[in-house]
Amino acid sequence: MARNGMVVTPHYLASQAGLQVLQEGGNAVEAAIAVAAALSVVYPHANGIGGDNFWLIFNAHTSELRALNASGRSGRNATQAYYLERGFERIPARGFAAANTVPGAVSGWDQALRYALEAMPSQARDRSWKRLLSAAIGYAADGFPVSANQALHGRAGFTEKDYGRTDERQFDAYKKIFCGVNGMPPACGSILVQADLAKTLEHLSERGLDAFYHGEIAARIVKGIAKYDGVLTLEDFHNHTANWVAPVHVPYRGFEAFNLPPNTQGMAALGCLNILNNFDLSQIAEGSAQYYHLMAEVTKEAFADRDRWLTDPDFLPIPVAELLSAAHGKAQAERILSRDHAAPSQSAVAGGDTVWIGVMDRWGNAVSLIQSICDGFGSGAIPEGTGVVLQNRGKYFTLNDDAPNKLMPNKRSFHTLIAGILMDNGRPALVYGTMGGEGQPQTQTAIVTRIVDYGFSPQAAIEAPRWLQGRFLDLTQPATHLNLEARIPEAVVAELRRLGHSVLMTANFSDVMGHAGAIFLDTVNGVMHGGADPRGDGAAVGF
């Protein structure tokens, strides 16, 4: 709890980097940038400057909530023919062929700071890139202790099915940085230095972030991509822009819930709340079989809309207003009430290594930010001399001509990344989000219902047992399941099975359930209540 500022991230070193910016008089956006940069170094399996990010920013000075889409578009040479001619039946998950979208994260930092400098007051004496990237540069150059979560993901490694018939030498840079001389990933507590990444970040701090897309950094990245017959070109980097977009929203229990519009699955997270508006949760005990059953069925309805429509709205008009209308939510709720057993589910979205960042400052500004390279260590492709791990977000594109998210040049892919803010009378009451791919809308729903409907603190809401309706981040599963943490009582599990759910049990505090975070503002006394997930390595810190 704190009154002057709060930072929540999935890594304690990054949380401290953001807190220091707030203590020096910086605002929420400045602190969020310092956090995002630090996380790019100390949580390299989950995010980095080779990935994307999305922002919700509340400006207390103007009472305006803005959304920023900093996801990259596919390259001009990213065509179905490119993959089919090389023997791919689908877009691979690893290698330079997987890195078919321009990294957008750095452009998000750049646009966000430009906005903060123009429209958000700050008392920071140093608002330069050198200051905001200083923690990240230091951890990259001098090293940091490898976290338990990074060690876990490092051991997972890559398999041939991830990259098909591609030249395995393209992972040499990855192995050099993240496997070391003995070929083994670093153990928890060992020191990891990323010298090339430090040089790249230092260059950006001196030349400005536009240098990532114009100049020698972009040239080095593209040269490395070309070496292994990748699709991205200098022109793709030159043409990239992050875009301010209108957030989407629905009412919920007297609040207004905001999220990110397509090409993200924010519509699914809000769709869950829109359906729940038709249920009185005071009549359903939290943690009961009825609670988990309802949440799973709500998820299936919201995901059906998502899977039918979600892609780049520049390529397909998406009826978001209709899908989030009260009438549509009521019809979905009536379908749930009309059946006494679990509905079938076909949703299948794998992947989920991501970081969520929440910041509130002393002036009432707030940031809900999500940043990712998609799978653990992204594509595993690192252009030589840059230290930049390229994302594999473009794996979500399909080579199926009939699918809404079919691959086309200069297109943004279906994106799992979402960030939420719950507004109360025009001010942020709850800033929240999580990593976890398919689980993000579900965990967001868990946080909102547990805090708003059941009165949980943010920390209690995050720590409570979670569910994940889907394929457990693994498309090799033959069917979708309702995955539950083992702490859920046997009687509850038995009742869910009786209701027709295919239940799989996971470990307690399972990492694949995501790393959630939240900040709740008590409007009576101005106290910020932060919560961080024990499933990750993070911390909620304030002053």
C-alpha positions as CSV (number, residue, x, y, z in Angstrom):
1,M,0.0,0.0,0.0
2,A,1.2,3.5,-0.8
3,R,0.0,7.0,-1.4
4,N,2.6,8.6,-3.7
5,G,3.1,6.0,-6.3
6,M,2.9,2.3,-7.1
7,V,4.6,0.0,-9.6
8,V,3.7,-3.6,-10.3
9,T,5.8,-5.9,-12.6
10,P,6.7,-9.6,-12.8
11,H,10.4,-8.9,-11.9
12,Y,11.4,-7.2,-8.7
13,L,14.5,-5.4,-10.3
14,A,12.2,-3.8,-12.9
15,S,9.7,-2.8,-10.2
16,Q,12.5,-1.0,-8.4
17,A,13.7,0.8,-11.6
18,G,10.2,2.2,-12.0
19,L,9.8,3.2,-8.4
20,Q,13.1,5.2,-8.5
21,V,11.8,7.2,-11.5
22,L,8.6,8.0,-9.5
23,Q,10.6,9.0,-6.4
24,E,12.7,11.3,-8.6
25,G,9.5,13.1,-9.6
26,G,8.8,11.3,-12.8
27,N,5.2,10.5,-13.9
28,A,3.6,7.1,-14.6
29,V,4.6,7.0,-18.3
30,E,8.2,7.8,-17.5
31,A,8.3,5.1,-14.8
32,A,6.6,2.6,-17.2
33,I,9.2,3.2,-19.8
34,A,12.1,2.6,-17.3
35,V,10.3,-0.6,-16.2
36,A,9.6,-1.8,-19.8
37,A,13.3,-1.3,-20.7
38,A,14.5,-3.1,-17.6
39,L,12.2,-6.0,-18.2
40,S,13.6,-6.3,-21.7
41,V,16.9,-7.2,-20.1
42,V,16.0,-9.0,-16.8
43,Y,13.1,-11.0,-18.2
44,P,14.4,-11.9,-21.7
45,H,12.4,-15.1,-22.1
46,A,9.1,-13.1,-21.9
47,N,9.8,-9.8,-23.6
48,G,12.3,-7.6,-25.2
49,I,13.0,-4.8,-27.7
50,G,12.5,-7.3,-30.5
51,G,8.8,-7.6,-29.5
52,D,5.6,-5.5,-29.4
53,N,3.7,-3.6,-26.7
54,F,0.3,-2.0,-26.1
55,W,-0.6,0.8,-23.7
56,L,-3.5,2.3,-21.9
57,I,-2.5,5.7,-20.5
58,F,-4.7,7.8,-18.3
59,N,-3.7,11.5,-18.2
60,A,-5.0,13.0,-14.9
61,H,-4.2,16.5,-16.2
62,T,-6.6,16.2,-19.1
63,S,-8.8,13.4,-17.7
64,E,-8.2,11.5,-21.0
65,L,-7.7,7.8,-21.4
66,R,-5.7,6.9,-24.5
67,A,-4.6,3.6,-26.1
68,L,-1.4,3.0,-28.1
69,N,-0.9,0.1,-30.5
70,A,2.8,-0.5,-30.9
71,S,2.5,-3.9,-32.6
72,G,4.5,-4.5,-35.8
73,R,3.2,-5.3,-39.2
74,S,4.2,-8.2,-41.4
75,G,7.0,-7.5,-43.9
76,R,6.2,-6.6,-47.5
77,N,7.7,-10.0,-48.5
78,A,5.7,-11.9,-45.9
79,T,3.4,-13.9,-48.3
80,Q,1.9,-17.3,-48.3
81,A,4.1,-18.2,-51.3
82,Y,7.2,-17.4,-49.3
83,Y,6.4,-20.2,-46.8
84,L,4.9,-22.7,-49.2
85,E,7.8,-22.5,-51.6
86,R,10.1,-23.3,-48.7
87,G,8.2,-26.4,-47.7
88,F,6.3,-25.0,-44.7
89,E,2.8,-26.2,-44.1
90,R,2.3,-23.5,-41.5
91,I,4.4,-20.6,-40.2
92,P,7.1,-22.0,-38.0
93,A,7.3,-20.9,-34.3
94,R,11.1,-20.5,-34.3
95,G,13.9,-19.2,-36.5
96,F,14.2,-16.2,-38.8
97,A,11.3,-17.5,-40.9
98,A,9.1,-17.0,-37.8
99,A,10.2,-13.4,-37.4
100,N,7.9,-11.9,-40.0
101,T,6.6,-8.8,-38.2
102,V,8.6,-5.7,-37.4
103,P,9.3,-5.3,-33.7
104,G,7.1,-2.5,-32.4
105,A,8.0,-2.2,-28.7
106,V,10.7,0.5,-29.1
107,S,8.2,2.7,-31.1
108,G,5.8,2.3,-28.2
109,W,8.3,3.7,-25.7
110,D,9.1,6.6,-28.1
111,Q,5.4,7.6,-28.8
112,A,4.5,7.3,-25.1
113,L,7.3,9.5,-24.0
114,R,6.6,12.1,-26.7
115,Y,3.0,12.2,-25.4
116,A,4.2,12.5,-21.7
117,L,6.6,15.3,-22.6
118,E,3.9,17.2,-24.4
119,A,0.8,16.6,-22.2
120,M,1.7,15.2,-18.8
121,P,3.4,17.3,-16.1
122,S,6.4,15.9,-14.4
123,Q,8.8,17.0,-11.7
124,A,11.7,14.8,-13.0
125,R,14.8,16.9,-13.6
126,D,16.1,14.3,-16.2
127,R,13.6,13.0,-18.7
128,S,16.2,11.9,-21.2
129,W,16.5,8.5,-22.8
130,K,19.8,8.1,-21.1
131,R,18.1,8.3,-17.7
132,L,15.1,6.2,-18.5
133,L,17.2,3.4,-20.1
134,S,19.9,3.6,-17.5
135,A,18.7,0.6,-15.3
136,A,18.3,-1.6,-18.4
137,I,21.7,-0.7,-19.8
138,G,23.4,-1.4,-16.4
139,Y,21.7,-4.8,-16.1
140,A,22.6,-5.7,-19.6
141,A,26.3,-4.6,-19.4
142,D,27.1,-5.7,-15.8
143,G,24.7,-8.6,-15.5
144,F,21.9,-9.6,-13.2
145,P,20.9,-12.8,-11.3
146,V,18.9,-15.1,-13.5
147,S,15.4,-15.5,-12.0
148,A,13.7,-18.8,-11.3
149,N,11.2,-18.2,-14.1
150,Q,13.9,-17.5,-16.7
151,A,15.7,-20.7,-15.6
152,L,12.5,-22.7,-16.0
153,H,11.9,-21.4,-19.5
154,G,15.5,-21.7,-20.5
155,R,15.4,-25.4,-19.8
156,A,12.4,-25.9,-22.1
157,G,14.5,-25.3,-25.2
158,F,13.5,-25.6,-28.8
159,T,12.5,-28.7,-30.7
160,E,12.8,-29.4,-34.4
161,K,9.0,-29.3,-34.8
162,D,9.2,-25.6,-33.8
163,Y,11.4,-24.6,-36.8
164,G,11.0,-27.4,-39.3
165,R,13.7,-27.8,-41.9
166,T,15.4,-24.5,-41.2
167,D,19.2,-24.2,-40.7
168,E,19.8,-24.7,-37.0
169,R,22.9,-22.5,-37.2
170,Q,20.5,-19.5,-37.0
171,F,20.3,-20.2,-33.2
172,D,24.0,-19.8,-32.7
173,A,23.6,-16.3,-31.2
174,Y,20.8,-17.4,-28.9
175,K,22.9,-20.3,-27.6
176,K,26.0,-18.1,-27.1
177,I,24.0,-15.6,-25.0
178,F,21.5,-17.8,-23.2
179,C,23.2,-21.2,-23.0
180,G,26.9,-20.4,-22.3
181,V,30.0,-22.3,-22.9
182,N,28.6,-25.6,-21.7
183,G,25.5,-25.4,-23.9
184,M,23.2,-25.4,-20.8
185,P,20.8,-22.5,-19.9
186,P,21.9,-20.5,-16.9
187,A,20.8,-21.7,-13.5
188,C,18.7,-19.6,-11.2
189,G,21.0,-17.1,-9.4
190,S,23.8,-17.3,-11.9
191,I,24.8,-14.0,-13.6
192,L,23.7,-13.2,-17.1
193,V,25.5,-10.5,-19.1
194,Q,24.1,-9.3,-22.5
195,A,26.9,-7.2,-23.9
196,D,25.5,-6.8,-27.4
197,L,22.1,-5.7,-26.0
198,A,23.8,-3.2,-23.7
199,K,25.5,-1.6,-26.8
200,T,22.2,-1.5,-28.7
201,L,20.4,0.2,-25.7
202,E,23.3,2.6,-25.2
203,H,23.2,3.5,-28.9
204,L,19.4,4.2,-28.6
205,S,19.9,6.3,-25.4
206,E,22.4,8.5,-27.3
207,R,20.7,8.7,-30.7
208,G,17.0,8.5,-29.8
209,L,14.7,5.6,-30.3
210,D,14.0,6.3,-33.9
211,A,17.5,4.9,-34.5
212,F,16.0,1.5,-34.0
213,Y,14.1,1.8,-37.3
214,H,16.4,4.2,-39.2
215,G,20.2,3.7,-39.0
216,E,22.8,1.2,-38.1
217,I,20.7,-0.8,-35.6
218,A,18.0,-1.4,-38.2
219,A,20.7,-2.2,-40.8
220,R,22.3,-4.8,-38.5
221,I,19.0,-6.4,-37.7
222,V,18.0,-6.7,-41.4
223,K,21.4,-8.0,-42.4
224,G,21.1,-10.8,-39.8
225,I,17.6,-11.6,-41.1
226,A,18.7,-11.6,-44.7
227,K,21.6,-14.1,-43.8
228,Y,18.9,-16.7,-43.1
229,D,16.5,-15.8,-45.9
230,G,14.1,-13.9,-43.6
231,V,11.4,-11.6,-44.9
232,L,11.9,-8.3,-43.1
233,T,13.6,-5.4,-45.0
234,L,14.9,-2.0,-44.2
235,E,11.9,-0.6,-45.9
236,D,9.7,-2.5,-43.5
237,F,11.6,-0.9,-40.5
238,H,11.5,2.6,-42.1
239,N,7.7,2.4,-42.6
240,H,6.8,1.2,-39.2
241,T,4.7,3.4,-36.9
242,A,2.9,2.9,-33.6
243,N,-0.6,4.3,-33.6
244,W,-2.9,5.9,-31.1
245,V,-6.3,4.1,-31.2
246,A,-9.6,4.4,-29.3
247,P,-9.9,2.0,-26.4
248,V,-13.0,-0.2,-26.3
249,H,-15.2,-0.4,-23.2
250,V,-18.2,-1.9,-21.5
251,P,-20.0,-1.0,-18.2
252,Y,-19.5,-3.4,-15.3
253,R,-21.2,-3.1,-11.9
254,G,-21.1,0.7,-11.9
255,F,-17.6,0.9,-13.3
256,E,-16.5,1.3,-16.9
257,A,-14.1,-1.4,-18.1
258,F,-11.6,-0.3,-20.8
259,N,-9.3,-2.5,-22.9
260,L,-7.5,-2.5,-26.2
261,P,-9.3,-2.8,-29.5
262,P,-8.5,-5.2,-32.4
263,N,-6.0,-6.4,-33.5
264,T,-5.8,-7.5,-29.8
265,Q,-8.2,-9.8,-27.9
266,G,-9.4,-7.0,-25.7
267,M,-12.8,-7.6,-27.1
268,A,-12.8,-11.1,-25.6
269,A,-11.9,-9.8,-22.1
270,L,-14.6,-7.2,-22.2
271,G,-17.0,-9.7,-23.8
272,C,-16.6,-11.8,-20.6
273,L,-17.7,-8.9,-18.5
274,N,-20.5,-8.0,-20.9
275,I,-22.0,-11.4,-20.5
276,L,-21.5,-11.4,-16.7
277,N,-23.5,-8.3,-16.5
278,N,-26.5,-10.6,-16.9
279,F,-25.6,-12.7,-13.8
280,D,-25.9,-11.9,-10.1
281,L,-22.6,-13.1,-8.7
282,S,-23.8,-12.4,-5.2
283,Q,-25.8,-15.6,-5.6
284,I,-22.8,-17.7,-6.7
285,A,-20.0,-18.4,-4.2
286,E,-16.5,-17.5,-5.3
287,G,-14.5,-20.7,-5.7
288,S,-17.5,-22.9,-6.1
289,A,-18.1,-25.3,-9.0
290,Q,-20.9,-22.9,-10.1
291,Y,-18.3,-20.0,-10.2
292,Y,-15.7,-21.9,-12.3
293,H,-18.5,-23.4,-14.5
294,L,-19.9,-20.0,-15.3
295,M,-16.5,-18.5,-16.0
296,A,-15.6,-21.3,-18.4
297,E,-18.9,-21.0,-20.3
298,V,-18.6,-17.2,-20.5
299,T,-15.0,-17.6,-21.8
300,K,-16.3,-20.0,-24.6
301,E,-18.9,-17.5,-25.7
302,A,-16.4,-14.6,-25.8
303,F,-13.7,-16.7,-27.6
304,A,-16.2,-17.8,-30.2
305,D,-16.6,-14.1,-31.2
306,R,-12.9,-13.5,-31.0
307,D,-12.0,-16.5,-33.2
308,R,-14.6,-15.6,-35.7
309,W,-13.5,-12.0,-36.2
310,L,-10.1,-11.0,-34.7
311,T,-7.4,-9.8,-37.0
312,D,-6.1,-6.5,-38.3
313,P,-9.2,-4.2,-38.6
314,D,-7.5,-2.5,-41.6
315,F,-8.0,-5.7,-43.5
316,L,-11.4,-6.8,-42.1
317,P,-14.1,-4.6,-40.6
318,I,-14.9,-6.0,-37.2
319,P,-18.3,-5.3,-35.6
320,V,-16.9,-4.5,-32.2
321,A,-19.8,-2.3,-31.0
322,E,-22.3,-5.1,-31.9
323,L,-20.2,-7.8,-30.2
324,L,-19.9,-5.7,-27.0
325,S,-23.5,-4.5,-27.0
326,A,-25.8,-5.2,-24.1
327,A,-28.2,-7.1,-26.4
328,H,-25.4,-9.4,-27.6
329,G,-24.2,-10.1,-24.1
330,K,-27.7,-10.9,-23.0
331,A,-28.1,-13.4,-25.9
332,Q,-24.9,-15.1,-24.9
333,A,-26.0,-15.3,-21.3
334,E,-29.3,-16.8,-22.3
335,R,-27.4,-19.5,-24.3
336,I,-25.4,-20.4,-21.2
337,L,-28.6,-20.5,-19.0
338,S,-30.3,-22.7,-21.6
339,R,-27.9,-25.6,-21.2
340,D,-27.2,-27.7,-18.1
341,H,-23.9,-29.0,-19.3
342,A,-20.6,-27.5,-20.4
343,A,-20.6,-26.4,-24.1
344,P,-17.9,-27.8,-26.4
345,S,-14.9,-25.6,-27.1
346,Q,-12.7,-25.3,-30.1
347,S,-10.5,-22.4,-29.1
348,A,-6.8,-23.1,-29.6
349,V,-4.3,-20.3,-29.1
350,A,-0.9,-21.4,-27.9
351,G,1.8,-19.1,-26.5
352,G,1.9,-16.7,-23.7
353,D,5.3,-15.4,-22.5
354,T,4.6,-11.8,-21.8
355,V,5.0,-9.1,-19.1
356,W,2.3,-6.8,-17.7
357,I,3.3,-3.5,-16.1
358,G,1.0,-1.3,-13.9
359,V,1.9,2.2,-12.6
360,M,0.0,4.9,-10.7
361,D,1.7,8.2,-9.7
362,R,1.0,10.9,-7.1
363,W,-1.0,13.0,-9.6
364,G,-3.4,10.3,-10.5
365,N,-1.9,9.3,-13.8
366,A,-2.0,5.6,-14.6
367,V,-0.5,3.2,-17.1
368,S,-1.5,-0.4,-18.0
369,L,1.1,-1.7,-20.3
370,I,1.7,-5.1,-21.9
371,Q,4.9,-6.2,-23.7
372,S,5.9,-9.5,-25.3
373,I,8.0,-11.5,-27.7
374,C,5.2,-14.1,-27.9
375,D,6.7,-17.5,-27.0
376,G,9.5,-18.1,-24.6
377,F,12.6,-16.4,-26.1
378,G,10.4,-15.5,-29.1
379,S,11.7,-16.8,-32.4
380,G,15.1,-17.6,-30.9
381,A,16.5,-15.6,-33.8
382,I,19.1,-12.9,-32.8
383,P,20.7,-10.9,-35.5
384,E,24.5,-11.0,-35.0
385,G,25.9,-8.2,-32.9
386,T,22.6,-6.7,-31.7
387,G,21.5,-8.8,-28.8
388,V,17.9,-8.3,-30.0
389,V,15.7,-11.4,-29.7
390,L,13.1,-11.2,-32.5
391,Q,9.5,-12.0,-31.7
392,N,7.5,-14.8,-33.3
393,R,4.2,-13.1,-33.1
394,G,3.6,-13.7,-36.8
395,K,3.2,-17.4,-36.1
396,Y,-0.5,-16.6,-35.4
397,F,-1.0,-15.8,-39.1
398,T,-2.4,-18.7,-41.0
399,L,-1.8,-19.9,-44.6
400,N,-5.5,-20.6,-44.9
401,D,-7.1,-18.2,-47.4
402,D,-10.5,-18.5,-45.7
403,A,-9.3,-17.4,-42.2
404,P,-9.7,-13.8,-41.0
405,N,-6.1,-13.8,-39.8
406,K,-4.6,-15.1,-43.1
407,L,-1.1,-13.9,-43.8
408,M,-0.8,-10.8,-46.0
409,P,2.0,-8.2,-46.4
410,N,1.9,-5.1,-44.1
411,K,-0.7,-6.6,-41.8
412,R,-0.9,-6.8,-38.0
413,S,-1.6,-10.2,-36.7
414,F,-4.2,-11.4,-34.2
415,H,-2.7,-10.4,-30.9
416,T,-3.2,-12.0,-27.5
417,L,-1.8,-8.9,-25.6
418,I,-4.3,-6.9,-23.6
419,A,-4.2,-4.5,-20.7
420,G,-7.1,-3.3,-18.6
421,I,-8.2,-0.3,-16.6
422,L,-11.5,-0.1,-14.7
423,M,-12.7,3.5,-14.4
424,D,-14.9,5.0,-11.6
425,N,-16.5,8.3,-12.4
426,G,-13.9,9.1,-15.0
427,R,-10.9,8.1,-12.8
428,P,-8.9,4.9,-12.7
429,A,-10.0,2.6,-9.9
430,L,-8.3,-0.6,-11.0
431,V,-5.3,-1.1,-13.3
432,Y,-4.7,-4.8,-14.1
433,G,-3.3,-7.3,-16.5
434,T,-1.4,-10.5,-16.9
435,M,0.7,-12.6,-19.2
436,G,-0.7,-15.9,-20.5
437,G,-1.9,-15.9,-24.1
438,E,-5.3,-17.7,-24.1
439,G,-5.4,-17.1,-20.3
440,Q,-5.3,-13.3,-20.4
441,P,-9.0,-12.6,-20.8
442,Q,-9.8,-15.3,-18.3
443,T,-7.4,-14.0,-15.6
444,Q,-8.5,-10.4,-16.2
445,T,-12.0,-11.7,-15.5
446,A,-10.9,-13.4,-12.4
447,I,-9.2,-10.3,-11.1
448,V,-12.2,-8.0,-11.8
449,T,-14.8,-10.4,-10.4
450,R,-12.8,-11.2,-7.3
451,I,-12.1,-7.6,-6.5
452,V,-15.4,-5.9,-7.6
453,D,-17.9,-8.7,-6.9
454,Y,-16.3,-10.5,-4.0
455,G,-14.3,-7.7,-2.2
456,F,-10.9,-9.4,-2.5
457,S,-7.7,-7.3,-2.1
458,P,-5.6,-7.2,-5.3
459,Q,-3.1,-9.6,-3.8
460,A,-5.8,-12.1,-2.7
461,A,-7.5,-11.9,-6.1
462,I,-4.2,-12.7,-7.8
463,E,-3.2,-15.5,-5.4
464,A,-6.6,-17.3,-5.5
465,P,-6.7,-20.5,-7.6
466,R,-7.1,-20.0,-11.3
467,W,-8.5,-21.7,-14.2
468,L,-7.7,-21.8,-17.9
469,Q,-10.2,-22.9,-20.5
470,G,-8.3,-24.0,-23.6
471,R,-5.4,-26.2,-24.6
472,F,-3.1,-25.2,-21.7
473,L,-0.9,-23.2,-24.1
474,D,-0.2,-26.5,-25.9
475,L,-1.7,-27.2,-29.3
476,T,-0.5,-30.8,-29.1
477,Q,-3.3,-31.6,-26.7
478,P,-6.0,-33.5,-28.6
479,A,-8.8,-31.4,-27.2
480,T,-9.5,-28.3,-25.1
481,H,-9.8,-28.7,-21.4
482,L,-10.7,-26.8,-18.3
483,N,-7.3,-26.6,-16.6
484,L,-7.5,-26.0,-12.8
485,E,-4.8,-25.4,-10.2
486,A,-4.5,-28.3,-7.7
487,R,-5.6,-26.2,-4.7
488,I,-9.2,-26.3,-5.9
489,P,-11.1,-28.8,-3.7
490,E,-11.9,-32.3,-5.0
491,A,-15.6,-31.8,-4.5
492,V,-15.5,-28.8,-6.8
493,V,-13.6,-30.7,-9.4
494,A,-16.0,-33.6,-9.2
495,E,-19.0,-31.3,-9.7
496,L,-17.3,-29.7,-12.7
497,R,-16.7,-33.1,-14.3
498,R,-20.4,-33.9,-13.7
499,L,-21.3,-30.8,-15.5
500,G,-19.4,-32.0,-18.6
501,H,-16.1,-30.3,-18.3
502,S,-12.9,-32.1,-19.4
503,V,-10.8,-31.2,-16.3
504,L,-7.0,-31.3,-16.1
505,M,-5.2,-30.5,-12.9
506,T,-2.0,-28.4,-12.7
507,A,0.5,-27.7,-10.0
508,N,-0.3,-25.1,-7.4
509,F,0.6,-21.6,-8.5
510,S,1.3,-22.9,-11.9
511,D,3.5,-20.6,-14.1
512,V,1.3,-21.3,-17.2
513,M,-1.6,-19.7,-15.4
514,G,0.1,-16.4,-16.0
515,H,1.8,-13.7,-14.0
516,A,-0.9,-11.2,-13.1
517,G,-0.7,-7.8,-11.4
518,A,-3.1,-5.2,-10.2
519,I,-3.3,-1.8,-8.5
520,F,-6.6,-0.8,-6.8
521,L,-7.1,2.9,-5.8
522,D,-9.1,3.5,-2.7
523,T,-10.8,6.8,-3.7
524,V,-11.8,7.5,-0.1
525,N,-8.3,8.0,1.3
526,G,-6.1,7.9,-1.9
527,V,-4.3,4.7,-0.9
528,M,-3.0,2.5,-3.7
529,H,-3.2,-1.2,-3.1
530,G,-0.8,-3.2,-5.3
531,G,-0.6,-6.9,-5.9
532,A,2.0,-9.1,-7.7
533,D,1.8,-12.7,-8.7
534,P,3.7,-15.4,-6.7
535,R,3.7,-17.4,-10.0
536,G,6.3,-15.0,-11.3
537,D,9.3,-13.2,-9.9
538,G,7.7,-9.8,-9.4
539,A,6.8,-7.2,-6.7
540,A,4.4,-4.5,-6.0
541,V,6.4,-1.6,-4.7
542,G,5.3,1.9,-3.7
543,F,6.2,4.9,-1.5
